[in-house]
C-alpha cells in the first residue's frame, strides 16, 4: 500500500532524514575528493602501511543506513503493528541501495571497476556488522562493532611479509571468493539478528516447549 505524502512525512520525521541524507552527502564528497588518500598506520608486522581512506568509508554509509532506525518515538512505536516494521525495512533497503550506488559509482568513476567492487564488498560486510551491533547493543549503538573491526583490518591484517591475510575484505582482490563469501555471510548474520526480535524468539521457544504432538493435535481438532 502506497503512503500519502502526509503519512510518509509522519513516518520519516522522528527518524531525522535530513541528518542521514546530509551524512550520505558528506561521505560521498569525502570519497570523491579524498578516497585515494592513504593514512599511514602501524601494523603487527614490520613498519607501517598505507590505508586508503576510501576503503573505510563504506563503513560510514552502512552505519548511517542502520542508524536511520533510531526514532524519537521508539517507545510508542514498540507496540506498532507489522505495517510499521515493513516501512522500516523499506527505508533500510532504500538507504542501502542508495549507499551502494554512491559507493560503487564514485569508486568506479574515480578509481576504476576493481576498487568499486572492493568498496561494494566492504559495504556488504559492514552492513551486516552494523545490523548485528544494532541488535546486540541497541539501535543507537549500531556503530560499535563496525568501529571495532577497524583494529584487525588496520593492525592485524598484514602478515610478516606485508601481505593481506585471507580474511581481509578491504585489501583482497576484487574477484576473491573467500572475502565475498565472508561479506555475504556477515550480511546474512546481520539480517538474521534483525529478524530475531525478542517476541519472535519467545514465540519460537513457546512453540518448541509445547511440542509437535500438542501443536498437531490442536491443528487436527
C-alpha positions as CSV (number, residue, x, y, z in Angstrom):
1,X,0.0,0.0,0.0
2,X,1.4,3.4,-1.1
3,X,1.9,6.1,1.5
4,X,0.5,9.5,1.1
5,X,2.8,12.5,1.5
6,X,1.5,13.2,5.0
7,X,2.0,9.5,6.1
8,X,5.5,9.5,4.7
9,X,6.4,12.7,6.4
10,X,4.9,11.5,9.7
11,X,7.0,8.3,9.4
12,X,10.2,10.0,8.5
13,X,10.2,13.0,10.8
14,X,11.1,11.2,14.1
15,X,14.0,9.5,12.2
16,X,15.7,12.8,11.2
17,X,16.1,12.0,7.5
18,X,17.9,15.4,6.9
19,X,20.8,14.2,9.1
20,X,21.0,10.9,7.3
21,X,21.0,12.4,3.8
22,X,23.5,15.1,5.0
23,X,25.8,12.3,6.2
24,X,25.5,10.5,2.9
25,X,26.3,13.7,1.0
26,X,29.4,14.4,3.2
27,X,30.7,10.8,2.8
28,X,30.1,10.9,-0.9
29,X,32.1,14.1,-1.1
30,X,34.9,12.7,1.0
31,X,35.0,9.6,-1.2
32,X,35.3,11.6,-4.3
33,X,37.9,14.1,-3.0
34,X,40.0,12.1,-0.6
35,X,39.2,8.4,-1.3
36,X,42.7,7.7,-2.6
37,X,44.4,9.5,0.2
38,X,46.4,7.0,2.3
39,X,46.5,7.1,6.1
40,X,49.8,5.7,7.4
41,X,49.1,3.1,10.1
42,X,51.4,0.7,12.1
43,X,50.7,-3.0,11.7
44,X,51.6,-6.2,13.5
45,X,54.4,-7.0,11.1
46,X,57.3,-4.7,10.5
47,X,57.0,-0.9,9.8
48,X,53.9,0.9,8.6
49,X,51.3,0.6,5.9
50,X,49.1,2.9,3.9
51,X,45.4,2.6,4.4
52,X,43.3,4.3,1.6
53,X,40.6,6.4,3.1
54,X,38.1,5.1,0.5
55,X,38.4,1.6,1.9
56,X,36.8,2.5,5.2
57,X,34.2,5.0,4.0
58,X,31.6,2.2,3.2
59,X,31.5,1.6,7.0
60,X,30.1,5.1,7.4
61,X,27.4,4.5,4.8
62,X,26.4,1.3,6.5
63,X,26.3,2.8,10.0
64,X,24.2,5.8,8.8
65,X,21.7,3.5,7.0
66,X,21.2,1.2,10.0
67,X,21.1,4.3,12.3
68,X,18.1,5.5,10.4
69,X,16.1,3.0,12.6
70,X,16.6,5.3,15.6
71,X,13.3,7.1,16.2
72,X,12.5,9.8,18.8
73,X,9.1,8.0,19.2
74,X,10.6,4.5,19.7
75,X,8.7,3.9,23.0
76,X,5.4,4.5,21.2
77,X,6.5,2.5,18.1
78,X,7.4,-0.5,20.2
79,X,3.8,-1.6,20.2
80,X,3.2,-0.8,16.5
81,X,1.7,-3.3,14.0
82,X,3.6,-5.1,11.3
83,X,2.9,-2.4,8.7
84,X,5.3,-0.1,10.6
85,X,8.0,-2.8,10.5
86,X,7.5,-3.1,6.8
87,X,8.1,0.6,6.4
88,X,11.3,0.5,8.4
89,X,12.5,-2.4,6.3
90,X,11.6,-0.4,3.1
91,X,13.6,2.6,4.5
92,X,16.6,0.4,5.2
93,X,16.6,-1.2,1.8
94,X,16.2,2.2,0.1
95,X,19.2,3.6,2.0
96,X,21.4,0.6,1.3
97,X,20.5,0.8,-2.4
98,X,21.4,4.5,-2.4
99,X,24.7,3.8,-0.5
100,X,25.6,1.0,-3.0
101,X,25.0,3.3,-5.9
102,X,27.1,6.1,-4.3
103,X,29.9,3.9,-3.1
104,X,30.2,1.9,-6.3
105,X,29.6,4.8,-8.7
106,X,32.2,7.1,-7.1
107,X,34.8,4.4,-6.9
108,X,34.2,3.3,-10.5
109,X,34.4,6.8,-11.9
110,X,37.4,7.9,-9.9
111,X,39.5,4.8,-9.5
112,X,38.1,2.0,-11.7
113,X,35.9,-1.1,-11.5
114,X,38.3,-3.0,-9.2
115,X,38.2,-0.6,-6.3
116,X,34.5,-0.2,-6.9
117,X,34.0,-4.0,-6.3
118,X,36.1,-3.8,-3.2
119,X,34.1,-0.9,-1.9
120,X,30.8,-2.7,-2.5
121,X,32.2,-5.8,-0.7
122,X,33.1,-3.6,2.3
123,X,29.6,-2.1,2.3
124,X,28.0,-5.6,2.4
125,X,30.3,-6.7,5.3
126,X,29.8,-3.6,7.3
127,X,26.0,-3.6,6.7
128,X,25.8,-7.0,8.4
129,X,28.1,-5.9,11.2
130,X,26.1,-2.8,11.8
131,X,22.8,-4.7,11.9
132,X,24.3,-7.2,14.3
133,X,25.6,-4.4,16.5
134,X,22.1,-2.8,16.4
135,X,20.5,-6.0,17.7
136,X,23.1,-6.6,20.4
137,X,23.7,-3.2,21.8
138,X,20.6,-1.2,20.6
139,X,19.9,0.9,17.6
140,X,21.8,3.9,18.9
141,X,25.0,1.8,19.2
142,X,25.0,0.3,15.7
143,X,28.4,1.8,15.2
144,X,30.2,-0.2,18.0
145,X,31.0,-3.4,16.2
146,X,31.9,-1.7,12.8
147,X,34.4,0.6,14.6
148,X,35.8,-2.5,16.4
149,X,36.5,-4.2,13.1
150,X,39.0,-1.4,12.2
151,X,41.5,-2.9,14.6
152,X,42.0,-6.2,12.8
153,X,41.8,-4.5,9.4
154,X,44.5,-1.9,10.2
155,X,46.8,-3.6,12.6
156,X,46.4,-7.4,12.3
157,X,45.8,-7.9,8.6
158,X,49.3,-7.6,7.1
159,X,51.5,-10.6,7.8
160,X,55.2,-10.6,8.3
161,X,55.8,-10.0,4.6
162,X,53.3,-7.1,4.4
163,X,50.7,-9.2,2.5
164,X,47.0,-9.0,3.5
165,X,45.6,-12.0,5.3
166,X,42.9,-14.3,3.8
167,X,40.1,-12.7,5.7
168,X,40.9,-9.0,4.9
169,X,37.8,-8.0,2.9
170,X,39.2,-4.5,2.2
171,X,42.6,-5.5,0.6
172,X,41.7,-8.7,-1.1
173,X,41.5,-8.7,-4.9
174,X,38.0,-7.9,-6.4
175,X,37.2,-11.5,-7.5
176,X,38.4,-13.1,-4.3
177,X,35.7,-15.7,-3.5
178,X,36.7,-16.1,0.2
179,X,36.1,-12.5,1.2
180,X,32.9,-12.2,-0.9
181,X,31.7,-15.3,1.0
182,X,32.7,-13.7,4.3
183,X,30.9,-10.5,3.4
184,X,27.8,-12.3,2.3
185,X,27.8,-14.5,5.5
186,X,28.1,-11.4,7.7
187,X,25.2,-9.7,5.9
188,X,23.0,-12.8,6.3
189,X,24.0,-12.9,10.0
190,X,23.1,-9.3,10.5
191,X,19.7,-9.7,8.7
192,X,19.0,-12.8,10.8
193,X,19.8,-11.0,14.0
194,X,17.5,-8.2,13.0
195,X,14.7,-10.7,12.3
196,X,15.2,-12.5,15.6
197,X,13.3,-9.9,17.7
198,X,12.6,-10.8,21.3
199,X,9.0,-11.5,20.7
200,X,9.8,-13.8,17.7
201,X,12.3,-15.7,19.8
202,X,9.8,-16.1,22.6
203,X,7.2,-17.3,20.1
204,X,9.6,-20.0,18.8
205,X,10.5,-21.1,22.3
206,X,6.9,-21.3,23.2
207,X,6.1,-23.5,20.2
208,X,9.1,-25.8,20.9
209,X,8.1,-26.1,24.6
210,X,4.6,-27.2,23.6
211,X,6.0,-29.9,21.4
212,X,5.0,-31.1,17.9
213,X,2.4,-33.5,19.3
214,X,0.4,-30.8,21.0
215,X,0.5,-28.5,18.0
216,X,-0.5,-31.3,15.7
217,X,-3.4,-32.3,17.9
218,X,-4.7,-28.7,18.0
219,X,-4.4,-28.3,14.2
220,X,-6.3,-31.6,13.7
221,X,-9.1,-30.7,16.1
